[in-house]
Amino acid sequence: MKCLRAFILCLFCVSFLSLAEAAPSDFVGTWINVNPHSRGVVRIVVSPNMKMRMFGACTPSACDIGLAPLYTYGKSVEDADHRQGTAHYTLDFKEIDAKLTLVSRQRIDLEHFNRFTDNSNRQNYLMKERFRKATNFEIMNMPLSPEDFEN
């Protein structure tokens, strides 16, 4: 019976935590794709001034897709619970519309809509990927500096 009570209490705590309001600052940090073999976006960095830099899967190391403002959204004009965000990137050969969903303070989901603009006849595509918040140790070993967010 004690185990059952503890289990119910844990379920209540988890459901309470998931109902807490999210703020735009909850997006801030370094996020790593949970799929180490991703051929899409491998890392996302959101700065405190709400600029988002994405890194793609290139060899031998991740390539910088670019820097864009991150706009966050609630479900209505009164809703301060911002769990969605968007950013737009214009590259030489394609445009990317990125949509983030804050699932928890440790996980975000990314949907990126890729639209080719170079007349290559490649098909536009959508990718869905999941990210986890990077640890301090991982962040210390990444090549990224504050200057990366000064544009």
N, C-alpha and C positions, 0 to 999 in steps of 0.2 A: 504494500500500500504506500509506503514511503517513496518507493521508486516511482510509482505512478504519479504521486503528487509532485515530485521533483520534475518529472517529464512534462507534466501539464504546466508547471511554472516556467520551464524553459521555453515551451511553445508560446506562452503568453509573452515572455520577454522578447523572443524573436519577432513575433508579430507586432509588438509595440515598437521595436526598433525600425522595422520596415515602414511603419506609418509616420515616423518622424519626418518633419519637413526638410527638404533639401534646399540648400542655398547655392547660388552660382559658385561660391568659393569651394564647394564640395567637388567641383570638376578639376580644381587646381592640383597639379602634381604630374608625375611621370607614370605612364601607363604602358604595360608590356603585353603584347598579344599572347594569349594562353596557348596558341598553336605555334610552337617553335619552327614549324615548316611552312608558315604562311607565305604565300606569294603576293600578298597584298600589302597592307600596312602592318609594320612590325612594332612601331612605338609611336606614342602620342605624348606630347608635353604641353600642358596648359599652364600659363604663367598667371600670377596674381592679378595682372591687368587684363585678364581674359583674352589673351592671344594664344592661339593653338598652332603648334608645329607638328606636322605628321612626317614620319619616316617610312619609306617603302623598302620592300625586300629587294635589295640589289647585292651584287657580289663585287668585291669581297666583304663590303660592309653596307649597312643601311644607308639609303640615299635620302637627302632632304627634299621632301615634296614642297615645302613652303610654309609660310607663316600667314595666318588669317585671323581676323577677329572671330571670337566665339560668342554667339548670341544664345542666351538661355531663355527657356519658356516654361510657363505654368499652363494650367488647363483653361484659365480664364483671366480677365484683366485684374481680378481680385486675388488670384492664386499666387502666393509667394513660394509655393512648393515647385521649384524649378528642377525638373528631372530630365528635361530634353534640351539639347543644344544643337546649333547648326553652324557650319563654317563653309565658305566657298573658296575654292582654289582655281586659278587660271594658269595653266601651264602652256608651253609652246604648242603642244599637240593634243591636249585635252583639257576639259574642265571637270572638276570634282565637286560635288555637293556632298558634304559629310553631315550625317545626323548621329549625334551621341545620345544615348539613353543611360542615365545614372541609375543603375540597378541597386547598388549599395555604395557605401563609402569606400569599398575595396574593389568594385567591379563596374565597368561600363561596357555597353554594347555599341558597336559602330556599324552603321550602314553607310556605305559610300557608293554614290551613283556616278559612274564614269562615262563621260560623253566626249567622243573623239571629234576634234575640229580640224584635223589635218588632211581630210579627203583621202584617208588611207583605206576606206571601205571596211574598217574594223567595226565590229558590232559594239554598241554601247552596252554596258553591263553594270550590275549591282552586286556588291559583295557585302556579306554580313560577317562581322568578326567580333570576338569577345576579348576584353582586356582586363588585366588585374593591376592593382596599384604596385608600383615598384618599391622594393625595400631600399633603405638608405644605403646599404652596401652596393646594391645594383646601380643606384644613381651615382655614387662616387666613382664608379668605373665606366661611366658613359662620357663620350666626348660632347659636352654641351656646356655653353657658358651663358651668362646673362646677356651678352651682346647678341645672342641669337634672337632676342625678343625686342630689339630696339628699332625695328622697322615700323 
